[in-house]
Amino acid sequence: MRINLLCIGKTDDKEIINLINYYIPRLPKHWNFNLVEIPDVKNVKNLTPDALKKEEAKLFKNHIDAGELVILLDEKGKQFTSREFSQKIDFWMGSSVKKIHFLVGGAYGFSDEIYQMANEKISLSKMTFTHQMIRLFFVEQIYRASTILQGKPYHND
């Protein structure tokens, strides 16, 4: 299985980058985790929010093939506990899913086209966080899911 985290824009905060880089090497090798930072759309000042979301959708689609699982990290998504999220990952692995793309949109979220192609939406919190922080929180939760699935001690047990 391959897990991709597709993000619009670059992470420029060194502390966040260091923390993300702390977790990535600890992920299971068979998950083939890949963080893809898609360059921002150029000439944003000349675009409406809807036009910007449509341009970002084109960029996302360059990384996604038909039949691959698309999960949006979105405030309108379903919230999971860490255990529930690990069970979700386990279900996908057992379902022979070859590639999962988790998407972090730009400042205005996702276009209708991306919402339509999504298989699911997941919310990491009801609170608002920067897109850079979401990357860190998500990578940490992927790591946590892997430790739960490996049967390692979990702090809530």
BELVENGI-V92090 format. One record per pair of residues at least 6 apart in sequence whose ideal C-beta (glycine too) atoms are under 7 Angstrom apart, sorted by sequence separation. I is the first residue (numbers start at 0). J is the second residue. D is the distance in whole Angstrom. If there is no record, write none. Layout:
BEGIN
i=I j=J d=D
i=I j=J d=D
END
This chain:
BEGIN
i=10 j=16 d=5
i=26 j=32 d=5
i=63 j=69 d=6
i=147 j=153 d=6
i=43 j=51 d=6
i=46 j=54 d=7
i=79 j=87 d=7
i=91 j=99 d=6
i=128 j=136 d=7
i=23 j=32 d=6
i=123 j=133 d=6
i=23 j=34 d=7
i=40 j=51 d=6
i=102 j=113 d=7
i=123 j=136 d=5
i=40 j=54 d=4
i=123 j=137 d=7
i=19 j=34 d=7
i=40 j=55 d=6
i=37 j=58 d=5
i=68 j=91 d=7
i=10 j=36 d=7
i=9 j=36 d=5
i=35 j=62 d=6
i=103 j=130 d=6
i=2 j=30 d=5
i=8 j=36 d=7
i=68 j=96 d=5
i=0 j=29 d=7
i=2 j=31 d=7
i=6 j=35 d=7
i=70 j=99 d=6
i=72 j=101 d=6
i=0 j=30 d=6
i=1 j=31 d=4
i=2 j=32 d=5
i=3 j=33 d=5
i=4 j=34 d=5
i=5 j=35 d=5
i=6 j=36 d=5
i=7 j=37 d=5
i=68 j=98 d=7
i=70 j=100 d=7
i=72 j=102 d=6
i=103 j=133 d=5
i=0 j=31 d=7
i=4 j=35 d=7
i=6 j=37 d=7
i=8 j=39 d=5
i=67 j=98 d=5
i=68 j=99 d=4
i=69 j=100 d=5
i=70 j=101 d=5
i=71 j=102 d=5
i=72 j=103 d=5
i=103 j=134 d=6
i=1 j=33 d=7
i=3 j=35 d=6
i=5 j=37 d=6
i=7 j=39 d=7
i=68 j=100 d=7
i=67 j=100 d=6
i=69 j=102 d=7
i=73 j=108 d=7
i=73 j=109 d=7
i=101 j=137 d=6
i=63 j=100 d=5
i=62 j=100 d=7
i=71 j=109 d=6
i=71 j=113 d=7
i=79 j=121 d=7
i=59 j=102 d=6
i=77 j=120 d=7
i=76 j=120 d=3
i=77 j=121 d=6
i=78 j=122 d=5
i=75 j=120 d=6
i=76 j=121 d=4
i=77 j=122 d=7
i=71 j=117 d=5
i=76 j=122 d=4
i=69 j=116 d=6
i=70 j=117 d=7
i=73 j=120 d=4
i=75 j=122 d=7
i=7 j=55 d=5
i=69 j=117 d=5
i=70 j=118 d=6
i=74 j=122 d=6
i=55 j=104 d=7
i=69 j=118 d=5
i=70 j=119 d=5
i=71 j=120 d=5
i=72 j=121 d=6
i=73 j=122 d=6
i=55 j=105 d=5
i=68 j=118 d=5
i=70 j=121 d=6
i=72 j=123 d=6
i=5 j=59 d=6
i=51 j=105 d=7
i=56 j=110 d=4
i=59 j=113 d=6
i=52 j=107 d=5
i=55 j=110 d=7
i=51 j=107 d=6
i=52 j=108 d=7
i=56 j=112 d=5
i=84 j=140 d=6
i=88 j=144 d=5
i=5 j=62 d=6
i=52 j=109 d=6
i=53 j=110 d=5
i=56 j=113 d=5
i=52 j=110 d=4
i=48 j=107 d=4
i=81 j=140 d=6
i=85 j=144 d=4
i=89 j=148 d=6
i=84 j=144 d=5
i=88 j=148 d=7
i=72 j=133 d=6
i=81 j=143 d=5
i=85 j=147 d=4
i=81 j=144 d=7
i=85 j=148 d=5
i=72 j=137 d=6
i=82 j=147 d=6
i=81 j=147 d=7
i=0 j=92 d=6
i=3 j=98 d=7
i=5 j=100 d=5
i=0 j=96 d=6
i=1 j=97 d=7
i=7 j=103 d=7
i=0 j=97 d=6
i=1 j=98 d=5
i=2 j=99 d=5
i=3 j=100 d=5
i=4 j=101 d=5
i=5 j=102 d=5
i=6 j=103 d=4
i=7 j=104 d=6
i=8 j=105 d=7
i=3 j=101 d=7
i=7 j=105 d=4
i=0 j=99 d=7
i=4 j=103 d=7
i=34 j=134 d=7
i=32 j=141 d=7
i=19 j=134 d=6
i=23 j=138 d=6
i=26 j=141 d=6
i=15 j=131 d=5
i=19 j=135 d=5
i=22 j=138 d=5
i=26 j=142 d=6
i=15 j=132 d=7
i=18 j=135 d=5
i=22 j=139 d=6
i=25 j=142 d=6
i=27 j=145 d=5
i=12 j=131 d=6
i=19 j=138 d=5
i=26 j=145 d=6
i=15 j=135 d=5
i=22 j=142 d=5
i=10 j=131 d=5
i=8 j=130 d=6
i=6 j=130 d=7
i=10 j=134 d=6
i=6 j=134 d=6
i=4 j=134 d=7
i=4 j=137 d=6
i=2 j=141 d=7
END
